[in-house]
Amino acid sequence: MANIKSAKKRIKVIEVKTARNRRIKSIVKTAIRRFEDALSAGNFDEAKSKFQLAEKKIMQAAAKGTLHKNAASRKVARLSKKLGVINKAI
């Protein structure tokens, strides 16, 4: 355990930021999972709307610094590619 006052404060701040980042990551993962579930179920209209929501949540996470901007772009590109493959098959 830290003895210095500033170190104790840093521990508290890190706990708060970690909780926030976990919450944001959970929201992103849920949005991605819902998109993939809609895609696998064959609901293409729903998948498109879920893709837009997932993209929004991913970019918000990147804006807040939870995800790196390149990692966020990579996730969006992979989801977009999945959606594009399905659109071409139709």
Backbone as numpy.savetxt, mean C-alpha at the origin, in Angstrom:
# Nx Ny Nz CAx CAy CAz Cx Cy Cz
17.11 -0.17 28.73 16.27 1.01 28.73 17.15 2.25 28.73
16.71 3.24 27.99 17.46 4.47 27.88 17.40 5.27 29.17
18.50 5.96 29.48 18.57 6.80 30.68 18.42 8.28 30.36
18.84 8.65 29.15 18.83 10.05 28.75 17.42 10.45 28.30
17.01 11.65 28.70 15.66 12.12 28.42 15.34 12.14 26.92
16.27 12.61 26.10 16.03 12.67 24.66 15.92 11.27 24.05
16.68 10.33 24.59 16.60 8.95 24.09 15.26 8.33 24.45
14.75 8.65 25.63 13.42 8.16 26.03 12.34 8.72 25.10
12.49 10.00 24.76 11.54 10.63 23.86 11.60 9.97 22.49
12.80 9.69 22.00 12.95 9.05 20.70 12.27 7.69 20.67
12.36 6.96 21.76 11.71 5.65 21.84 10.20 5.82 21.68
9.64 6.82 22.36 8.19 7.06 22.25 7.81 7.47 20.83
8.61 8.34 20.24 8.32 8.82 18.89 8.39 7.66 17.89
9.39 6.81 18.04 9.54 5.67 17.15 8.35 4.72 17.27
7.85 4.51 18.50 6.68 3.66 18.69 5.46 4.20 17.96
5.27 5.51 18.03 4.14 6.14 17.36 4.27 6.01 15.85
5.47 6.29 15.33 5.69 6.20 13.88 5.56 4.77 13.38
6.04 3.81 14.16 5.95 2.40 13.78 4.49 1.97 13.70
3.69 2.39 14.66 2.27 2.06 14.66 1.58 2.65 13.43
1.93 3.88 13.11 1.34 4.55 11.95 1.72 3.84 10.66
3.01 3.49 10.54 3.47 2.81 9.34 2.82 1.43 9.19
2.65 0.73 10.30 1.99 -0.58 10.25 0.56 -0.44 9.76
-0.13 0.60 10.26 -1.52 0.82 9.86 -1.60 1.13 8.36
-0.70 1.98 7.89 -0.70 2.35 6.47 -0.38 1.14 5.60
0.62 0.34 6.00 0.98 -0.85 5.23 -0.18 -1.85 5.20
-0.89 -1.96 6.30 -2.04 -2.86 6.35 -3.13 -2.41 5.38
-3.37 -1.11 5.33 -4.37 -0.56 4.42 -3.98 -0.84 2.97
-2.69 -0.66 2.66 -2.19 -0.91 1.30 -2.35 -2.38 0.94
-1.94 -3.26 1.84 -2.03 -4.70 1.57 -3.48 -5.14 1.37
-4.38 -4.58 2.17 -5.80 -4.91 2.05 -6.34 -4.45 0.69
-5.97 -3.26 0.27 -6.43 -2.73 -1.02 -5.92 -3.61 -2.16
-4.66 -4.02 -2.09 -4.08 -4.88 -3.12 -4.79 -6.24 -3.14
-5.03 -6.79 -1.95 -5.69 -8.10 -1.87 -7.10 -8.03 -2.43
-7.82 -6.97 -2.14 -9.19 -6.83 -2.66 -9.19 -6.71 -4.18
-8.20 -6.01 -4.72 -8.06 -5.90 -6.18 -7.81 -7.28 -6.78
-6.88 -8.03 -6.20 -6.54 -9.34 -6.73 -7.70 -10.32 -6.58
-8.46 -10.21 -5.50 -9.64 -11.06 -5.32 -10.69 -10.77 -6.39
-10.92 -9.50 -6.67 -11.89 -9.12 -7.70 -11.42 -9.60 -9.07
-10.12 -9.52 -9.30 -9.55 -9.95 -10.58 -9.70 -11.45 -10.76
-9.39 -12.20 -9.72 -9.48 -13.66 -9.82 -10.92 -14.14 -9.90
-11.85 -13.35 -9.34 -13.27 -13.72 -9.41 -13.87 -13.41 -10.77
-13.16 -12.63 -11.57 -13.67 -12.29 -12.89 -14.51 -11.03 -12.93
-14.57 -10.29 -11.85 -15.31 -9.03 -11.80 -14.41 -7.90 -12.31
-14.40 -7.69 -13.61 -13.45 -6.76 -14.19 -13.79 -5.31 -13.91
-15.09 -5.00 -13.88 -15.48 -3.62 -13.55 -15.11 -3.30 -12.10
-15.38 -4.26 -11.23 -15.01 -4.07 -9.83 -13.49 -4.02 -9.67
-12.78 -4.84 -10.45 -11.32 -4.86 -10.38 -10.74 -3.51 -10.78
-11.35 -2.87 -11.77 -10.87 -1.55 -12.19 -11.02 -0.53 -11.07
-12.17 -0.55 -10.39 -12.37 0.40 -9.30 -11.46 0.07 -8.12
-11.25 -1.22 -7.87 -10.35 -1.62 -6.79 -8.91 -1.26 -7.13
-8.56 -1.31 -8.41 -7.22 -0.91 -8.84 -6.99 0.57 -8.56
-7.99 1.38 -8.89 -7.86 2.83 -8.64 -7.69 3.12 -7.16
-8.44 2.41 -6.33 -8.32 2.60 -4.88 -6.94 2.14 -4.39
-6.49 0.99 -4.89 -5.18 0.46 -4.48 -4.07 1.42 -4.90
-4.17 1.94 -6.12 -3.16 2.89 -6.60 -3.14 4.14 -5.71
-4.30 4.63 -5.35 -4.40 5.81 -4.49 -3.75 5.55 -3.14
-4.07 4.41 -2.53 -3.52 4.08 -1.21 -2.01 3.88 -1.26
-1.52 3.26 -2.32 -0.08 3.05 -2.47 0.64 4.38 -2.60
0.10 5.26 -3.41 0.74 6.57 -3.62 0.66 7.44 -2.36
-0.41 7.30 -1.61 -0.51 8.03 -0.34 0.55 7.54 0.64
0.76 6.23 0.66 1.79 5.66 1.53 3.17 6.16 1.13
3.39 6.30 -0.17 4.68 6.81 -0.65 4.84 8.29 -0.29
3.76 9.03 -0.38 3.81 10.46 -0.05 4.13 10.68 1.42
3.66 9.78 2.28 3.91 9.90 3.71 5.26 9.33 4.12
5.94 8.67 3.17 7.25 8.14 3.48 7.25 6.72 4.02
6.08 6.11 4.07 6.01 4.73 4.54 6.61 3.78 3.51
6.31 4.03 2.24 6.91 3.28 1.14 7.82 4.22 0.36
8.88 3.66 -0.19 9.74 4.44 -1.07 8.98 4.70 -2.37
9.21 5.85 -2.99 8.44 6.20 -4.18 8.66 5.22 -5.32
9.87 4.69 -5.46 10.11 3.71 -6.53 9.43 2.38 -6.23
9.41 2.00 -4.97 8.72 0.77 -4.57 7.22 0.90 -4.83
6.68 2.07 -4.54 5.26 2.31 -4.77 4.95 2.26 -6.26
5.79 2.88 -7.06 5.58 2.86 -8.51 5.68 1.44 -9.05
6.59 0.67 -8.51 6.75 -0.72 -8.93 5.50 -1.54 -8.60
4.95 -1.33 -7.41 3.73 -2.04 -7.02 2.57 -1.68 -7.95
2.43 -0.40 -8.23 1.35 0.06 -9.11 1.53 -0.51 -10.51
2.76 -0.53 -11.00 3.03 -1.05 -12.34 2.68 -2.53 -12.44
3.00 -3.28 -11.40 2.69 -4.71 -11.41 1.19 -4.96 -11.37
0.47 -4.16 -10.58 -0.98 -4.29 -10.55 -1.59 -3.90 -11.89
-1.06 -2.84 -12.48 -1.54 -2.36 -13.77 -1.31 -3.42 -14.85
-0.18 -4.08 -14.76 0.14 -5.12 -15.73 -0.85 -6.27 -15.62
-1.19 -6.66 -14.39 -2.18 -7.72 -14.19 -3.53 -7.33 -14.78
-3.90 -6.08 -14.56 -5.17 -5.59 -15.09 -5.13 -5.53 -16.62
-4.00 -5.12 -17.18 -3.84 -5.04 -18.62 -3.89 -6.39 -19.30
-3.30 -7.40 -18.68 -3.33 -8.75 -19.24 -4.76 -9.25 -19.31
-5.54 -8.97 -18.30 -6.94 -9.41 -18.28 -7.75 -8.64 -19.34
-7.48 -7.35 -19.48 -8.20 -6.55 -20.50 -7.92 -7.05 -21.90
-6.68 -7.46 -22.17 -6.34 -7.96 -23.51 -7.01 -9.31 -23.77
-7.21 -10.09 -22.72 -7.83 -11.40 -22.88 -9.32 -11.31 -23.20
-9.92 -10.19 -22.84 -11.37 -10.03 -23.05 -11.67 -9.75 -24.50
